[in-house]
Amino acid sequence: MARSPDVPLEYVRLGLRFDRLEPGFVDAYTGDRRIRAAVTDEPAPTPRGLRDQARALLGELAASDLPADRADFIGGQLTALECSARKMAGEPVPFLDEVRSYFQVDLALGDPAAYAAAHAELDALLPGSGPLAERYAAHRRREECPPQRLAEAVQALSSALRDRVRTEYGLPDVEMVRYEVVTDQPWSGFNYYEGDYRSRVAINADLPHRLGQLPHLVAHESYPGHHTEHCRKELGLVERGSRLEHTVFLVNTPECLVAEGLADLGVHAAIGDGWGPWAAEVLGDLGLHLDGHLAERVAAAAAPLNRVRQDAAVLLHDRGAADDEVAAFIQQWSLVNPDRARQQLRFLTHPLWRAYTTTYVEGYALLARWLDARPAGQGVADRFVRLLDEPLTPAAVAGELRTA
């Protein structure tokens, strides 16, 4: 009788093979280096070969005796990998089906009335009498961090957030984040988790960074976002739980939607209401002025506009809209200038990242609803720590919401 494969190990190997076809597909790997070396020494993989391996592993998973939460997690990941392999092989996959396979969510276009209402609220908040887009741009310019002070501001916010997260959630004593400034990237910031509780966070200097946005960036990438999640899952699921599947983090999979959603909720989980004045105090110690109350109110008013970028992806990849039309749509509703719209378009047309915007939009929406639906008497931290520690999938979170 043939021996059944070790499904978690074979899943890890399969994920590493995808990185050979698309560098960057493996966002982080903290497992045994010998496993990665063995995969590197294999004959070059093919998309159709990877597709068939994903399908075979899904069959093996159904017959395995893994606990339900492990099987659900690995099954969702394998479904996403099977779709990625079909895309790499040139098979036609409708965009909405692609997103569903990757992230376990169904997309619908946002409501222009909600965007118009956000514009009206911003119009009432922002001083002046000119066109809203111009006043919004002026507000953003007033908040810009001087480039030469960016590293200093990031370090101060990181230190303050780290103190909060260590108290609320706990972190290994040896954990560490180091920051670096980069250019020529389609994103504003990126966490490179290196294992052993250490991260390198890259910040894109091509984009202006606003003082009112920096707390969210640092919370997202580090405390209590990506770095904190990686640390706690490495300690809990991998070291204590021996769950090999969590030694590899793969893009365009369900775990990304949970990771980005919880990271975008980072400021809410670490600070909560009043984060604007809190950030203003931290930055004020450096001589950097931020109107924290206004920053917080403007961020809340503009929040519905975050969905515009997902609409842009749907228009581009599902409705067949031209680049110029989509760029104009982004400018109109997101109230950004042509350069910023083109930067967003660059992300939406990148072969690896074209569907990834959904992780931020739907991830935040799903997990915010789930946090709000916590049992009576349970604090935000007690609910949020489950996202940091458990192998929750979008489908599992949605299921909990349906039965809440």
C-alpha positions in Angstrom: 0.0 0.0 0.0 1.3 3.4 -1.0 2.2 5.6 2.0 0.0 8.7 2.3 1.9 12.0 1.8 2.6 14.4 4.6 0.1 17.0 3.4 1.5 20.0 5.4 5.0 19.2 4.2 4.0 18.8 0.6 2.0 22.0 0.8 5.1 23.9 1.9 7.1 22.3 -0.9 4.4 23.3 -3.4 4.4 26.9 -2.2 8.2 27.1 -2.5 8.0 25.8 -6.1 5.7 28.7 -7.0 8.4 31.1 -6.0 10.7 29.6 -8.6 8.1 30.5 -11.3 7.2 33.9 -9.8 9.8 35.4 -7.5 8.1 37.1 -4.7 5.3 34.6 -4.5 6.7 33.4 -1.2 6.3 36.4 1.0 8.1 34.8 3.9 9.7 31.4 4.7 10.9 30.5 8.2 11.1 26.7 7.9 14.0 24.2 7.5 16.5 25.6 5.0 17.1 22.0 3.7 13.5 21.9 2.5 13.9 25.0 0.4 17.3 23.8 -0.8 15.8 20.5 -2.0 13.1 22.4 -3.8 15.7 24.6 -5.5 17.6 21.5 -6.7 14.5 20.0 -8.3 13.9 20.2 -12.1 12.2 23.5 -13.0 8.5 23.4 -12.3 5.8 24.1 -14.9 2.5 25.8 -14.2 0.5 22.8 -15.3 2.6 20.6 -13.1 2.0 22.8 -10.1 -1.7 22.9 -11.0 -1.9 19.1 -11.0 0.1 18.9 -7.7 -2.3 21.3 -6.0 -5.3 19.2 -7.2 -3.7 16.0 -6.0 -3.0 17.5 -2.6 -6.6 18.6 -2.2 -7.6 15.0 -2.8 -5.1 13.8 -0.2 -6.3 16.4 2.2 -9.8 15.2 2.0 -8.6 11.7 3.2 -6.3 13.0 5.9 -6.9 13.0 9.6 -5.8 16.6 10.2 -7.9 18.6 12.6 -10.7 20.6 11.0 -9.0 24.0 11.4 -5.8 22.7 9.8 -7.6 21.1 6.9 -9.7 24.2 6.3 -6.6 26.4 6.3 -4.5 24.2 4.0 -7.5 23.5 1.7 -8.1 27.2 1.2 -4.5 27.8 0.4 -4.4 24.9 -2.1 -7.5 26.1 -3.8 -5.8 29.5 -4.3 -2.6 27.9 -5.5 -4.5 25.8 -8.1 -6.0 29.0 -9.5 -2.6 30.7 -9.6 -1.1 27.8 -11.5 -4.0 27.9 -14.0 -3.3 31.7 -14.5 0.4 31.1 -14.9 -0.4 28.4 -17.5 -2.4 31.0 -19.5 -5.8 29.4 -18.9 -8.6 31.9 -19.0 -9.9 32.6 -15.5 -12.5 35.4 -15.1 -11.3 38.1 -12.6 -14.1 37.7 -10.1 -13.5 33.9 -10.1 -9.8 34.5 -9.6 -10.5 36.7 -6.6 -12.9 34.2 -5.1 -10.4 31.4 -5.5 -7.6 33.4 -3.9 -9.5 35.1 -1.0 -12.8 33.4 -0.4 -14.9 36.6 -1.1 -17.3 37.7 -3.8 -16.8 41.2 -5.1 -19.4 43.8 -6.0 -18.9 47.4 -7.2 -19.2 50.1 -4.5 -22.0 52.6 -4.3 -21.2 56.0 -5.9 -23.7 57.5 -3.5 -21.5 56.4 -0.6 -18.5 58.0 -2.3 -20.5 61.2 -2.8 -21.5 61.2 0.8 -17.9 60.9 1.8 -17.0 63.8 -0.4 -19.8 65.9 1.3 -18.4 65.1 4.7 -14.8 66.0 3.6 -16.2 69.2 2.1 -17.6 70.2 5.4 -14.4 69.3 7.3 -11.7 70.9 5.1 -11.1 74.6 5.2 -11.4 76.9 2.2 -13.9 77.4 -0.6 -12.2 76.0 -3.7 -12.8 72.6 -5.4 -12.8 69.7 -2.9 -10.0 67.9 -4.7 -7.8 70.9 -4.4 -8.6 71.5 -0.7 -8.0 67.8 0.0 -4.7 67.9 -1.7 -3.7 71.0 0.3 -4.7 69.2 3.5 -2.5 66.2 2.5 0.4 68.5 1.7 0.1 70.2 5.1 0.4 66.8 6.7 3.5 65.7 4.7 6.4 64.5 6.7 9.7 66.2 5.7 11.6 63.5 3.9 14.7 64.0 6.1 12.5 63.4 9.2 10.7 60.3 7.9 13.0 57.7 9.6 12.9 59.6 12.9 9.1 59.8 12.9 8.7 56.2 12.0 11.0 55.1 14.8 9.2 57.2 17.4 5.8 55.8 16.4 7.1 52.3 16.2 8.6 52.5 19.7 5.3 53.9 21.1 3.2 51.3 19.4 5.6 48.5 20.4 5.1 49.5 24.1 1.4 49.3 23.7 1.5 45.9 21.9 3.9 44.3 24.4 1.5 45.3 27.2 -1.8 44.3 25.4 -0.7 41.2 23.4 2.8 40.2 24.4 5.8 39.6 22.2 9.0 37.5 22.4 11.7 39.4 24.2 14.1 39.0 21.2 11.7 40.4 18.5 12.9 43.3 16.5 11.9 45.5 13.5 14.4 47.5 11.4 13.2 50.0 8.9 14.7 51.1 5.6 13.8 53.6 2.9 13.5 52.3 -0.7 12.3 53.6 -4.1 10.7 52.3 -7.4 8.0 50.1 -5.8 4.3 49.8 -6.4 3.5 49.9 -2.6 3.9 52.4 0.2 5.4 49.9 2.7 6.3 46.3 2.9 7.1 43.8 5.7 9.8 41.3 5.0 9.6 38.8 7.9 12.9 37.0 8.3 12.0 34.5 11.0 13.3 34.3 14.5 11.0 37.1 15.4 12.7 39.7 13.2 11.3 41.9 10.4 12.7 44.3 7.9 10.2 47.0 6.9 10.7 48.9 3.7 9.1 52.3 3.2 8.7 53.7 -0.3 10.2 57.2 -0.5 8.7 57.7 -4.0 5.4 58.5 -2.3 4.9 61.4 0.1 4.2 60.2 3.6 1.7 62.2 5.7 2.1 62.5 9.5 -1.6 61.5 9.9 -1.0 58.4 7.8 2.3 57.2 9.5 0.6 55.7 12.6 -1.4 53.4 10.3 1.6 52.5 8.2 3.7 51.6 11.3 0.8 49.7 12.9 0.1 47.9 9.7 3.6 46.7 9.0 4.8 46.2 12.6 2.8 46.7 15.8 0.2 45.0 16.0 0.2 44.2 12.3 2.3 41.9 10.1 5.4 41.7 12.4 3.3 40.9 15.5 1.2 38.3 13.6 4.3 36.6 12.3 6.0 36.5 15.7 3.0 35.2 17.5 2.2 32.5 14.9 5.8 31.4 14.7 5.9 31.0 18.5 2.4 29.5 18.9 1.5 27.6 15.7 5.0 26.6 14.6 7.2 26.2 17.6 4.6 25.0 20.1 2.0 23.5 17.7 4.4 22.0 15.1 2.2 23.3 12.3 4.6 23.2 9.4 2.1 24.9 7.1 2.7 28.2 8.9 6.4 28.3 8.0 5.5 29.7 4.6 3.4 32.7 3.7 2.2 32.8 0.1 0.7 35.8 -1.7 -2.8 35.5 -3.4 -4.1 33.1 -0.8 -6.8 33.4 1.9 -4.3 34.0 4.6 -3.4 37.3 2.9 -6.9 38.7 3.3 -6.8 38.0 7.0 -3.3 39.3 7.4 -4.0 42.6 5.6 -7.4 43.0 7.2 -5.9 42.7 10.7 -3.0 44.9 9.8 -5.3 47.7 8.6 -7.1 47.4 11.9 -3.9 47.8 13.8 -4.4 51.4 15.0 -7.9 50.5 16.1 -6.6 47.5 18.0 -3.6 49.2 19.6 -4.9 52.7 20.3 -8.6 53.0 19.4 -10.5 56.3 19.4 -8.2 59.2 20.0 -5.4 57.8 17.9 -5.0 61.2 16.2 -4.2 63.2 19.4 -2.1 60.3 20.6 0.0 60.4 17.4 0.2 64.2 17.6 1.7 63.9 21.1 4.3 61.3 19.9 5.3 63.4 16.9 5.1 66.6 18.8 8.0 65.4 21.0 10.1 65.5 17.7 8.9 69.0 16.9 6.6 67.7 14.1 3.1 69.3 14.2 0.0 67.3 13.5 -3.6 68.4 14.1 -4.5 65.0 15.5 -8.2 65.7 15.9 -8.6 66.8 12.3 -6.5 63.9 11.0 -8.7 61.4 12.8 -11.9 63.0 11.6 -10.7 63.3 8.0 -9.5 59.7 8.0 -13.0 58.5 9.2 -14.7 60.6 6.6 -12.5 59.4 3.8 -12.7 55.7 4.8 -15.5 54.8 2.3 -13.2 55.9 -0.5 -10.9 53.0 0.2 -13.2 50.8 -1.9 -12.6 52.9 -5.0 -9.4 51.1 -5.7 -11.1 47.7 -5.7 -13.8 49.1 -8.1 -10.9 50.2 -10.3 -9.6 46.6 -10.4 -13.0 45.3 -11.3 -13.5 47.9 -14.0 -10.0 47.1 -15.4 -10.0 43.3 -15.3 -13.6 42.4 -15.4 -15.4 45.2 -17.3 -12.6 45.8 -19.8 -12.2 49.5 -19.1 -9.1 51.2 -20.6 -6.3 52.4 -18.4 -7.1 56.1 -18.9 -10.7 55.6 -18.0 -9.8 53.7 -14.8 -7.2 56.4 -13.9 -9.9 59.1 -14.3 -12.3 57.1 -12.1 -9.6 56.9 -9.4 -9.0 60.6 -9.6 -12.6 61.5 -9.5 -13.6 59.4 -6.5 -10.4 59.1 -4.5 -9.6 62.8 -4.9 -6.0 62.1 -5.9 -3.8 63.7 -8.5 -2.9 62.1 -11.8 0.5 60.8 -10.6 -1.1 59.1 -7.6 -3.8 57.6 -9.7 -1.1 56.2 -12.1 0.8 54.8 -9.1 -2.4 53.0 -8.0 -2.9 51.7 -11.6 0.7 50.4 -11.6 -0.2 48.2 -8.6 -3.5 47.1 -10.2 -1.8 46.0 -13.4 1.2 44.2 -11.8 1.1 40.5 -12.7 1.5 39.3 -9.1 -0.5 42.1 -7.3 -3.4 42.8 -9.7 -6.0 41.1 -7.4 -4.3 41.9 -4.2 -6.2 45.2 -3.5 -9.1 43.0 -2.4 -7.1 41.9 0.7 -7.2 45.4 2.1 -10.7 46.4 1.1 -12.6 43.2 1.9 -10.2 42.1 4.6 -10.7 45.3 6.6 -14.5 45.2 6.0 -14.9 41.6 7.1 -12.7 41.7 10.2 -14.1 45.1 11.3 -17.6 43.5 11.3 -16.2 40.5 13.2 -14.5 42.7 15.8 -17.7 44.7 16.3 -19.7 41.4 16.7 -17.6 40.2 19.6 -19.5 38.8 22.6 -20.8 41.2 25.2 -18.1 42.1 27.7 -15.2 41.0 25.5 -12.7 43.7 24.8 -11.2 44.5 21.4 -7.8 43.1 22.4 -9.3 39.8 23.5 -11.0 39.4 20.2 -8.1 40.7 18.0 -5.6 38.4 19.6 -7.4 35.5 17.9 -6.5 36.9 14.5 -2.9 37.1 15.6 -2.8 33.5 17.0 -5.3 31.3 15.2 -5.2 30.0 11.6 -8.5 31.8 10.8 -9.7 31.9 7.2 -12.0 34.4 5.6 -14.6 31.6 5.3 -14.3 30.8 9.0 -14.6 34.4 10.0 -17.7 34.9 7.8 -19.1 31.7 9.3 -18.7 33.0 12.8 -20.5 36.2 11.7 -23.4 34.3 10.3 -23.9 32.4 13.6 -23.2 35.4 15.9 
